[in-house]
Amino acid sequence: MDVQDQNYGELQEVAQLVEEIKFAMMTTEEEDGTLRSRPMSTMQMDSAGNLWFFTGLSSPKVEESQQNHRQVNLSYARPDKQDYLSISGTAEIVRDKEKMRSLWTPWIKPWFPAGLDDPDLVLLKVTITEAEYWIAPGSTVKRLYGLAKGMMTGNTDALGDNRKVVM
């Protein structure tokens, strides 16, 4: 995966989480309002903060992502370290062969055996509108200390960092 230095400084922590977690659950809305999530492998977070994924044009997520003002949500989670990231954004279908070539990896081939020549292969670009993350202290000892301090004093500062980034 390719995570580039961010033009918007507040996205650096978001970029680091995306790079470390790699897989997101993408949530879209069906016509009847039902929410549906599915796993997606992040291929790139470019310097403008856009997230790139390969997908099939015939996939229901493509149609769902283009309804409702193209709103999607991406959830990244690393429960073992208690780090979480939620990204709201707009989705766009991109058919740029050069961009596809730059992001292609053999790991995509099982889903698209014809490779870059597969007529169903497209890129899904998600432009971030908002992101919120929760990052716990690095070690179990620090997390337990933060929890104990929070329980004793009501001060939750030692439990980690929570920030919201609005683009």
C-alpha positions in Angstrom: 0.0 0.0 0.0 1.1 3.5 -0.8 0.5 6.2 1.8 1.9 9.6 0.8 2.8 12.6 2.9 -0.3 14.6 3.4 -0.7 18.2 2.1 -3.2 18.8 5.0 -1.1 18.3 8.2 -4.1 17.2 10.3 -4.4 14.1 8.1 -0.9 12.8 9.1 -2.3 10.8 12.0 -5.2 9.5 9.8 -2.7 8.5 7.2 -0.6 6.6 9.7 -3.6 4.7 10.9 -4.7 3.8 7.4 -1.1 2.6 6.6 -0.9 0.4 9.7 -4.5 -1.0 9.5 -4.8 -1.3 5.7 -8.3 -2.8 5.6 -11.5 -0.9 6.0 -15.2 -1.7 6.3 -16.9 0.4 3.7 -20.5 1.3 4.5 -23.0 2.3 1.9 -26.7 2.8 1.9 -29.2 0.8 -0.1 -32.2 2.4 -1.8 -34.4 1.3 1.2 -32.1 2.9 3.7 -30.5 -0.3 4.8 -26.8 0.2 5.6 -24.3 -2.4 4.3 -20.6 -2.8 5.1 -18.0 -4.9 3.4 -14.2 -5.2 3.7 -12.0 -3.2 1.3 -8.3 -3.2 0.9 -6.9 0.3 0.8 -4.5 0.6 -2.1 -3.4 4.2 -1.6 -3.9 7.4 0.4 -2.6 10.1 -1.9 -1.1 13.4 -0.8 -4.5 15.1 -1.1 -6.1 12.7 1.4 -8.0 10.6 -1.2 -8.3 6.9 -0.5 -8.2 4.5 -3.5 -9.7 1.0 -3.8 -10.1 -1.5 -6.6 -13.6 -2.8 -7.1 -15.9 -4.4 -9.7 -18.2 -2.1 -11.7 -20.9 -4.7 -11.4 -20.6 -4.8 -7.5 -23.7 -3.5 -5.6 -21.4 -1.2 -3.6 -20.7 0.8 -6.7 -24.3 1.6 -7.4 -24.9 2.2 -3.6 -21.9 4.5 -3.4 -23.2 6.7 -6.2 -26.6 7.3 -4.6 -27.3 9.6 -1.7 -24.8 12.3 -2.6 -22.2 9.6 -3.0 -21.7 9.4 0.8 -19.8 6.4 2.2 -18.1 5.6 5.5 -14.9 3.8 6.0 -14.1 2.2 9.4 -10.6 1.0 10.3 -10.0 -0.8 13.6 -7.1 -2.3 15.4 -8.7 -3.7 18.5 -5.5 -5.2 19.9 -4.2 -1.7 20.4 -7.6 -0.1 20.8 -7.0 2.3 17.8 -10.0 3.2 15.7 -10.7 5.5 12.7 -13.9 6.5 11.0 -13.8 8.4 7.7 -16.8 10.0 6.1 -16.4 10.9 2.4 -17.7 11.0 -1.1 -17.1 8.1 -3.5 -16.3 8.4 -7.2 -15.8 5.7 -9.9 -12.5 6.2 -11.8 -11.5 4.4 -14.9 -7.9 5.8 -15.3 -5.7 2.9 -16.7 -2.5 4.6 -15.7 -3.7 5.0 -12.1 -4.8 1.4 -12.1 -1.5 0.3 -13.3 0.3 2.3 -10.6 -1.8 0.7 -7.9 -2.0 -2.9 -9.3 -0.7 -5.7 -7.2 -0.8 -9.5 -7.7 -3.0 -9.7 -4.6 -5.9 -8.2 -6.7 -5.7 -10.9 -9.4 -7.9 -13.6 -7.6 -10.8 -11.2 -7.9 -9.9 -10.0 -11.4 -8.2 -12.8 -13.2 -8.0 -10.8 -16.5 -6.0 -8.2 -14.6 -6.0 -4.7 -15.8 -7.8 -5.8 -19.0 -10.9 -6.9 -17.0 -13.7 -4.7 -18.3 -15.4 -4.9 -14.8 -12.3 -3.5 -13.0 -12.5 0.1 -11.8 -11.1 2.3 -9.0 -13.2 3.7 -6.2 -11.8 7.0 -5.0 -13.1 8.3 -1.6 -12.5 11.9 -0.9 -12.4 12.6 2.8 -14.9 15.1 4.2 -14.4 14.2 7.9 -12.3 11.8 9.9 -12.4 10.9 13.6 -9.9 8.7 15.4 -9.3 7.3 18.8 -5.7 6.2 19.6 -4.9 4.4 22.9 -1.5 4.6 24.6 1.0 2.2 23.1 1.4 -0.4 25.8 -1.0 -2.5 27.8 0.5 -1.1 31.0 -0.2 2.5 29.9 -3.7 1.6 28.8 -4.4 0.0 32.2 -2.9 3.0 34.0 -5.1 5.3 31.9 -8.2 3.2 32.8 -7.3 3.2 36.5 -6.7 7.0 36.5 -10.0 7.6 34.7 -11.9 5.4 37.2 -10.3 7.1 40.2 -10.3 10.8 39.1 -12.7 11.0 36.2 -9.9 12.4 34.1 -9.7 10.4 30.8 -6.7 12.2 29.3 -4.4 9.2 29.9 -6.7 6.9 28.0 -5.5 8.2 24.6 -6.2 10.7 21.9 -9.5 11.4 20.2 -9.6 14.0 17.4 -12.0 15.0 14.6 -10.6 16.4 11.4 -13.0 18.3 9.1 -11.8 19.0 5.6 
